């Protein structure tokens, strides 16, 4: 078996495979890859056992991340919650992974990383390690919306939704520059609260441009004040909650819970039968508890490296605390700059 490379942005066969493959997600799409390339300069590449003259039957998509800080790596995919290999048999996947392992030293890559909910992936080779583990929550939307609502936790979810409705919050949704400004203001505020640099604004501009009507921002207002926002994506029959942010002064209104429910209903109205709440670190008890009130049985999600490697995810505690301290005291005007400088190196 030979392995071939293709450019998933220019080769129409990749889009055709993504459209029909049952394990494909929004993170496999050309629009997502174009946004990654436009914002961070990453080079997307697909490795496949299909020849250039044949229909594409399988493929694993990566981005080449070249950084003078963190090194040269193959990641599938940067800033994506998950990205399953589109292979129908273990033999196909094993052969592609082993081929890439032999190419690591020749190409000066430190390691390759795959983000998959398939725990059999670790059997592809003996020389691998799981570098990060998450929970992946997804809500089944097959039932009528009333039944979905009744399945949610009565106090933590249903109660907060009713509280927000009683508070008189107003929702605006779409992709306008005005909504992006309000969304991004809340995002910077939230990232500072968590001691993290804000994601570059250019990332969201590129996402809006590339995703088109497959992207929607939902912003909740108390009067004229934006108090919470979520950004959702759509692909085939699935909706995806990708980003959320809020003003902590208004947390007592239950705006985030209400807005997430509104986004879920919007997804169902577009024909979605599944709503992906994204990855959650297993040690983040607060967020795990919040999402578990919506979904009782999350799926385990692992990020694998080949070969074994101590990656960025294993940043020591003191370095993380130092970074949080620096961000917390950084002037507001410098926060977006910190994100622009840092993000392309951390993937």
N, C-alpha and C positions, 0 to 999 in steps of 0.2 A: 504494500500500500504506500503510495506517495502522498505527500502533504503539499498543498498549494496555498498561496496567499492571494487575497483580493482586497480591493478598496471598497468597503461597504457603503460609502457615500456615492460612488460613481458606478458601481456594478449593480445593475438592476436586479440581478439574481438574488442578492441578499434581501432586498425588500420583498421579493416574492416568497422567499423562505420564511421570513418573519411573519408575513401575512397569513401563512397557512400552518405554521408549526404550533402545536398545542402548548408548548412550554415557552413561547415567546411572550415578552412583556413590552411595556412602553420603553423600557431601558434598552431594548434591542433596536429600536426604530432609527431610521436615518435622521429624523428630526432631532432626537436626543444626541446622536453622535455629532451632528453638525453644530449643535450648541456647545458641546464639549470642545470641539476643535476651534470654533470661533472665539470662545472665551479664554481658553487656557493653552491653545496651541498644541494640544495632544493630537497624535496621528493615529486614527482608528485603522485596525487591520483585522481581517478574518482569516483564520487558518481552517482549511477544509480538506477532505479527501476527494472532493469532486474536481475534475479537470475543468479548465477554463472553457472548453468547448461543450461541456455537458450541463444539464440542469443541476442546480445546487441542492444537494441532498442532506448536507450537514454543515456545521460550522461553529467555531468558538470565536467570539468577537472580543478583542482587546483594544486598549489604547496604549501606545508607547508613551511613557512618561519619562521625559529626560530632564533631570534636575541636577544642578550643580550642588544642591544642598542635600537632597535625599537619594540621589543616584538614579540610574536608569532601570526602569521596571516595566513589566507587562502587567496591566491590571484589567480585569474584566468585571466591572467597568468602574472608572473613577466616579465618585459622588453618586453612585447608583446603589439603591438598597439591596438589590439582588440582580443577577444576570446569569440565568441558567445556560449551560452549554446546549446548543441545539443539535443534539446527536440522538439517534434512535436506538443505538446499541452501545453497551459498555465497551466493546472492542474498538469502535470508532473513536470514542472519547479517550480511551487509554492510549491509543496509538498517537493521537494528536498531542496529548500531554507529554508523552515520552519523547516525541520528536522535538517539542519545545525545550524540554530539559536538556537534550543534547546540544541545542543551539544556544543555550544561555551563555556559556563561556565565550563562544565565538562572537556573539553579538554584544558582549560586555554588559549583559543584563544582570542585576543582582538576584532577581527571582521573578517568578510569575505568580499572580494571585487570581483566584477564581472565587466568586461570591455566589454560593449556591445553597439552596435548601435541600439538596439531594445529599444525604449523608453517605451514600455509596460512593460518592466522588473520591473520598479518601482512600478507596481501594485501588485507585488508578496506578499508584506507585507506592513503594515502601518509603520513599524519601519525601515525605510531606509533613506538614503540621497545620493544625487548626489554630490560627492566630487570634481570632475573635469570634465570639458566639453571641447571637442575638435571639430575640423572639420576633416572629413575624406574625402579625395579627391581620386577619382578613374577615370581613363580614359578608355573610351570605344574604344576597338581596333577592332571591327567588320569590320569597313570600310577599304578600301585599304589604304596603308600607305600614299599615296599622299593626300588623303582626310583628314586623321587624321592631317597631317602637316598643311593643309590649315585651319583647324579649330582652330589652336593655335593663340594666340595673335601675330599680325604682327610685332610689335616693340619689345616687351619684350621677345618673344620666337623665332619666325622665324628670326628676325634680329640678335639676339645673336648667333643662330646656324650658320647663314651665316658668321658672323664675325669670329667665331672660325674656320670655314672651311678655310677662307681666311688667318688666322694666321698661318696655317700649323701645327696645333696640330696633334699628333699621339696618337692613342688609343691602349692599350694592355689589353687583357681580359683573365681571367682564374682563377686558384686557386693556383698558384705557391707560394713558399716561398718568391721569389723575389717581386712578386706583393703584397703579404701581408706586407712585410717590407715597401714598398712605401706607401701603403694604410694606414698603422698604423702610419707612420711618419706624414702624412697629418692629420690624426685623432687627434693625440696629439696636433698638432699645432692649429687645429680648436677648440678643447675643451678648450685650454688655452685662446684663443681669446674670448670665451664665458664665461670664469670664471668657468669652470666645470672640474672635474677630468676626465681623460681619462678612457674609458671602458677597463677592463683588456685585454691584448693581448691574454690570454688563452681562452677568450670567442670566439674570432674569429678563433683561431686554432681548438677549439672544434666544432664550427659551420661548418667549412670546412670539418672536419673529418666526422661529423654526416650527413650533408646535401649532400655531394658528388656533383654530377653534377646538383643538384637543387640549387646550389649557384654559383654565378659568381661575380668576382670583375672586374670593369672597371676603368682603370687609364689613364688619359690624360697626355701627356708629351709635353713640349716645349723643343725640343732637347733632352737632357738627364735628364731634370729636371721634376719630377712629380709635376703637378700643380693642379690636381683635381682628385677625386676618388669617385665612388659609389659602394655600395654592394647591389646586388639584389638576391632575392629568387624566386623560382618557385614552384607552387603546382597546379596540374591539369591544368586548362586553364587560370590561373592567374599568372601574374608577380608581384613582390613586391619590391618597392624601400625601403630599410630598413635603410641604412646609407649613408651619403654623407659628404665629407670633402674637403678642398681646401686650397691653399696657397694664402693669400689675396693680395700678390704682383702681382698676375696675374689675378685678377678679371676682369680687363678690356677686357680680351680676350673672355669672355663668355663661359669658359671651362665647368662649371658645367651644364649650360643649354644644351650645345652640348652633353656632356657625358650622361646626363639623356635621351636625345632624342635617342642617340645611344643604350642605354640600353633598351629603349622602343621598338625600332626596332628589337633588338635581341630577346626580349620577343615575339613579334609578329611572328618572324620567327620560333619560337619554338611552335607556335600554340596558344599563349595567346590571349584571346579576352577581357581581362581586365588587367589594370595596376594600382596597388594600390600604391598611393603616400604617404600613411601613415598618422598618426595623426598630427595635428597642433594645438597648444594652440590658443584659440580664441583671446587672447590678443596679440598674436605675429603678429602684423599687417604686418610686412615685409614679413614673410614666408607665411602668408595667401594670401597676394597679389601675391607673386611669384607663388604659386600653383593654384590660381584662374585664372591666365593667361593660365593655361593648362586645368583646369576643371572649368566650370562656376558655377555649382551647387553642392557644397559639401554636404555631409551628416553629421548630428550631431552625435557625439559619446560621451557617458557618462560613467564615472566610478562610480559604485554604491557600497555603503557599507551597510551591514546588520549586526547588527542594525545600527542606526545613530552613526556616529563616526567622530571625528575631526582627520583627518589623516595627513600623511606626506605631502600631496599635499597642505596643508594649512600652510606651514612653513611661519612664519612671515617675513616681508620684511627685517628687520634689520639682521636676521640670514642669509638670502640668500645673502645680500650684503656683510656681513662679510666673508662668504665662498668664494664668488667671489674674494674678495680682497686677501685672503690667497692664492688661486690658482694662481692668476695673478702674485704674487711675488715669488712663489715657484720655486726653481731651476729645470731645465729640467729633471735632473736625478731622481728627487723625484716624478715627476708627475705620472709615471706608478705605483709607489708604492702606492700613494694616492688612485688610482683607485682600486687596489687590496684590499686595506683595507676597503674602503667605500662601494663599489657597492653591495656586498651581503647583506648589511643591509638596503638598500633603496628600492630594488625591484621595 
